[in-house]
Amino acid sequence: MTDTAPLARRRDPDRKEKILAAAAELVAQRGYHAVSMADIGARVGISGAAVYRHFDNKATLLLALFDRSLDRLLSDESEIVDRRDDIPDALRTLIERQVDFVVDEREFARVYYREVEHLQPDDQVRLRRKQRQYVEKWVHVVRELDPSLDESAARVLVHATIGAIQSALVHNVGMPDDRLKAMLRRAACAVVGLPGSVH
């Protein structure tokens, strides 16, 4: 006798990651408040209701996006620092990675800086902890470059350097991305006192 019972639907094991990727893309294009769960589902090929099976609401999805973005930056940073013996080159590469993030994902980065304050306090603390981890590796590299700096001075330089890069988030000069990136890299290298040209 042939079994004619319908086959159980298989859940896509990568669906959650696809939802996050779609959300990041849509937020970058339209802004956080203009994107609905239905929009995100449609981009993945599922209903908005199906998105809720993975995320309770848009705020929890946003938090997952922030985690994903910070985790990626931390992973890239560790690879850059751990695999390079040339300290100036490591710092240049850290600057380039930060510039790429700010320029290529500027809409999402703007959402982070606007919306992080609206998350639950525990979530804010956890994300701030990741930010501190990210900054501390920069501090270590800057002190390797200039051993005369104490930790406080190095931290000031790092925040000023990252701040110079993030200045692109608060204004739009209509400059082509490649030229903007070059100028931000130059400005960041000047702040941190990094000699030589950037890549």
One Martini backbone bead per residue (centre of mass of N, CA, C, O) as a GRO file, in nm:
protein
  199
    1MET     BB    1   0.096   0.037   0.023
    2THR     BB    2   0.062   0.366  -0.038
    3ASP     BB    3   0.199   0.656   0.092
    4THR     BB    4  -0.004   0.968   0.095
    5ALA     BB    5   0.125   1.132   0.295
    6PRO     BB    6   0.237   1.417   0.373
    7LEU     BB    7   0.509   1.588   0.382
    8ALA     BB    8   0.710   1.730   0.588
    9ARG     BB    9   0.806   2.035   0.657
   10ARG     BB   10   1.102   2.194   0.602
   11ARG     BB   11   1.323   2.368   0.780
   12ASP     BB   12   1.520   2.632   0.738
   13PRO     BB   13   1.828   2.665   0.893
   14ASP     BB   14   1.886   2.970   0.747
   15ARG     BB   15   1.649   3.170   0.799
   16LYS     BB   16   1.745   3.363   1.018
   17GLU     BB   17   1.981   3.477   0.853
   18LYS     BB   18   1.806   3.576   0.617
   19ILE     BB   19   1.644   3.776   0.781
   20LEU     BB   20   1.882   3.950   0.874
   21ALA     BB   21   1.985   4.024   0.593
   22ALA     BB   22   1.724   4.157   0.497
   23ALA     BB   23   1.701   4.368   0.721
   24ALA     BB   24   1.968   4.512   0.672
   25GLU     BB   25   1.907   4.596   0.381
   26LEU     BB   26   1.641   4.754   0.433
   27VAL     BB   27   1.746   4.952   0.644
   28ALA     BB   28   1.963   5.075   0.457
   29GLN     BB   29   1.750   5.177   0.242
   30ARG     BB   30   1.492   5.299   0.447
   31GLY     BB   31   1.490   5.239   0.735
   32TYR     BB   32   1.358   5.125   1.022
   33HIS     BB   33   1.058   5.260   1.026
   34ALA     BB   34   0.996   5.162   0.709
   35VAL     BB   35   1.011   4.867   0.821
   36SER     BB   36   0.856   4.561   0.802
   37MET     BB   37   0.793   4.237   0.860
   38ALA     BB   38   0.668   4.193   0.579
   39ASP     BB   39   0.907   4.295   0.417
   40ILE     BB   40   1.109   4.088   0.521
   41GLY     BB   41   0.956   3.837   0.435
   42ALA     BB   42   0.941   3.900   0.130
   43ARG     BB   43   1.250   3.891   0.083
   44VAL     BB   44   1.252   3.572   0.172
   45GLY     BB   45   0.958   3.428   0.106
   46ILE     BB   46   0.768   3.517   0.346
   47SER     BB   47   0.584   3.584   0.601
   48GLY     BB   48   0.540   3.789   0.863
   49ALA     BB   49   0.452   3.562   1.058
   50ALA     BB   50   0.715   3.390   1.018
   51VAL     BB   51   0.906   3.591   1.155
   52TYR     BB   52   0.774   3.554   1.447
   53ARG     BB   53   0.911   3.268   1.495
   54HIS     BB   54   1.203   3.422   1.549
   55PHE     BB   55   1.062   3.706   1.632
   56ASP     BB   56   0.873   3.892   1.843
   57ASN     BB   57   0.993   4.163   1.714
   58LYS     BB   58   1.154   4.434   1.587
   59ALA     BB   59   1.339   4.478   1.832
   60THR     BB   60   1.468   4.191   1.840
   61LEU     BB   61   1.579   4.212   1.556
   62LEU     BB   62   1.756   4.457   1.603
   63LEU     BB   63   1.932   4.330   1.819
   64ALA     BB   64   2.042   4.104   1.637
   65LEU     BB   65   2.179   4.298   1.442
   66PHE     BB   66   2.373   4.427   1.641
   67ASP     BB   67   2.514   4.170   1.720
   68ARG     BB   68   2.608   4.089   1.438
   69SER     BB   69   2.778   4.341   1.380
   70LEU     BB   70   2.969   4.331   1.630
   71ASP     BB   71   3.074   4.043   1.586
   72ARG     BB   72   3.205   4.104   1.313
   73LEU     BB   73   3.399   4.323   1.408
   74LEU     BB   74   3.544   4.147   1.622
   75SER     BB   75   3.642   3.927   1.428
   76ASP     BB   76   3.805   4.108   1.238
   77GLU     BB   77   3.986   4.231   1.452
   78SER     BB   78   4.123   3.971   1.551
   79GLU     BB   79   4.245   3.895   1.279
   80ILE     BB   80   4.415   4.148   1.239
   81VAL     BB   81   4.580   4.143   1.509
   82ASP     BB   82   4.677   3.830   1.523
   83ARG     BB   83   4.816   3.834   1.206
   84ARG     BB   84   4.996   4.098   1.280
   85ASP     BB   85   5.326   4.235   1.313
   86ASP     BB   86   5.243   4.501   1.177
   87ILE     BB   87   5.126   4.766   1.337
   88PRO     BB   88   5.060   4.985   1.126
   89ASP     BB   89   4.902   4.787   0.944
   90ALA     BB   90   4.687   4.709   1.148
   91LEU     BB   91   4.574   4.997   1.188
   92ARG     BB   92   4.497   5.050   0.898
   93THR     BB   93   4.298   4.810   0.882
   94LEU     BB   94   4.108   4.905   1.102
   95ILE     BB   95   4.032   5.165   0.962
   96GLU     BB   96   3.921   5.042   0.701
   97ARG     BB   97   3.697   4.873   0.833
   98GLN     BB   98   3.546   5.112   0.961
   99VAL     BB   99   3.496   5.268   0.703
  100ASP     BB  100   3.336   5.052   0.554
  101PHE     BB  101   3.107   5.034   0.755
  102VAL     BB  102   3.013   5.334   0.754
  103VAL     BB  103   2.968   5.356   0.440
  104ASP     BB  104   2.826   5.082   0.349
  105GLU     BB  105   2.642   5.102   0.647
  106ARG     BB  106   2.516   5.383   0.725
  107GLU     BB  107   2.215   5.337   0.786
  108PHE     BB  108   2.258   5.124   1.003
  109ALA     BB  109   2.451   5.288   1.182
  110ARG     BB  110   2.244   5.507   1.243
  111VAL     BB  111   2.043   5.326   1.385
  112TYR     BB  112   2.220   5.247   1.617
  113TYR     BB  113   2.268   5.542   1.734
  114ARG     BB  114   1.953   5.596   1.769
  115GLU     BB  115   1.833   5.306   1.906
  116VAL     BB  116   1.999   5.195   2.152
  117GLU     BB  117   1.849   5.371   2.379
  118HIS     BB  118   1.566   5.186   2.339
  119LEU     BB  119   1.663   4.963   2.482
  120GLN     BB  120   1.716   4.753   2.704
  121PRO     BB  121   1.935   4.780   2.955
  122ASP     BB  122   2.072   4.499   2.926
  123ASP     BB  123   2.128   4.531   2.622
  124GLN     BB  124   2.301   4.781   2.639
  125VAL     BB  125   2.524   4.661   2.814
  126ARG     BB  126   2.611   4.436   2.618
  127LEU     BB  127   2.684   4.622   2.379
  128ARG     BB  128   2.888   4.799   2.530
  129ARG     BB  129   3.084   4.570   2.588
  130LYS     BB  130   3.156   4.520   2.293
  131GLN     BB  131   3.263   4.799   2.236
  132ARG     BB  132   3.494   4.786   2.440
  133GLN     BB  133   3.641   4.549   2.313
  134TYR     BB  134   3.698   4.693   2.050
  135VAL     BB  135   3.862   4.933   2.167
  136GLU     BB  136   4.088   4.777   2.325
  137LYS     BB  137   4.242   4.676   2.073
  138TRP     BB  138   4.317   4.950   1.974
  139VAL     BB  139   4.475   5.037   2.222
  140HIS     BB  140   4.694   4.824   2.198
  141VAL     BB  141   4.800   4.915   1.919
  142VAL     BB  142   4.865   5.211   1.989
  143ARG     BB  143   5.076   5.134   2.214
  144GLU     BB  144   5.263   4.986   2.021
  145LEU     BB  145   5.322   5.237   1.848
  146ASP     BB  146   5.309   5.414   2.143
  147PRO     BB  147   5.460   5.357   2.448
  148SER     BB  148   5.414   5.650   2.586
  149LEU     BB  149   5.130   5.566   2.623
  150ASP     BB  150   4.870   5.555   2.803
  151GLU     BB  151   4.559   5.432   2.831
  152SER     BB  152   4.405   5.699   2.833
  153ALA     BB  153   4.539   5.828   2.584
  154ALA     BB  154   4.475   5.600   2.385
  155ARG     BB  155   4.165   5.614   2.417
  156VAL     BB  156   4.131   5.898   2.313
  157LEU     BB  157   4.245   5.841   2.030
  158VAL     BB  158   4.047   5.621   1.948
  159HIS     BB  159   3.786   5.784   1.975
  160ALA     BB  160   3.876   6.005   1.776
  161THR     BB  161   3.916   5.820   1.533
  162ILE     BB  162   3.632   5.697   1.521
  163GLY     BB  163   3.488   5.972   1.516
  164ALA     BB  164   3.594   6.064   1.241
  165ILE     BB  165   3.453   5.839   1.087
  166GLN     BB  166   3.153   5.889   1.210
  167SER     BB  167   3.097   6.172   1.082
  168ALA     BB  168   2.945   6.050   0.825
  169LEU     BB  169   2.662   6.011   0.987
  170VAL     BB  170   2.591   6.348   1.019
  171HIS     BB  171   2.653   6.373   0.705
  172ASN     BB  172   2.589   6.488   0.352
  173VAL     BB  173   2.810   6.555   0.071
  174GLY     BB  174   2.789   6.383  -0.202
  175MET     BB  175   3.018   6.180  -0.205
  176PRO     BB  176   3.195   5.953  -0.321
  177ASP     BB  177   3.284   5.670  -0.162
  178ASP     BB  178   3.587   5.655  -0.235
  179ARG     BB  179   3.655   5.944  -0.142
  180LEU     BB  180   3.545   5.928   0.143
  181LYS     BB  181   3.725   5.699   0.241
  182ALA     BB  182   3.996   5.840   0.193
  183MET     BB  183   3.942   6.079   0.389
  184LEU     BB  184   3.886   5.914   0.645
  185ARG     BB  185   4.156   5.769   0.656
  186ARG     BB  186   4.330   6.022   0.672
  187ALA     BB  187   4.205   6.140   0.930
  188ALA     BB  188   4.256   5.897   1.118
  189CYS     BB  189   4.564   5.887   1.087
  190ALA     BB  190   4.612   6.172   1.197
  191VAL     BB  191   4.495   6.138   1.480
  192VAL     BB  192   4.687   5.876   1.556
  193GLY     BB  193   4.974   5.909   1.412
  194LEU     BB  194   4.995   5.775   1.124
  195PRO     BB  195   5.221   5.692   0.910
  196GLY     BB  196   5.166   5.726   0.601
  197SER     BB  197   4.989   5.547   0.386
  198VAL     BB  198   4.709   5.422   0.268
  199HIS     BB  199   4.540   5.172   0.084
   0.00000   0.00000   0.00000
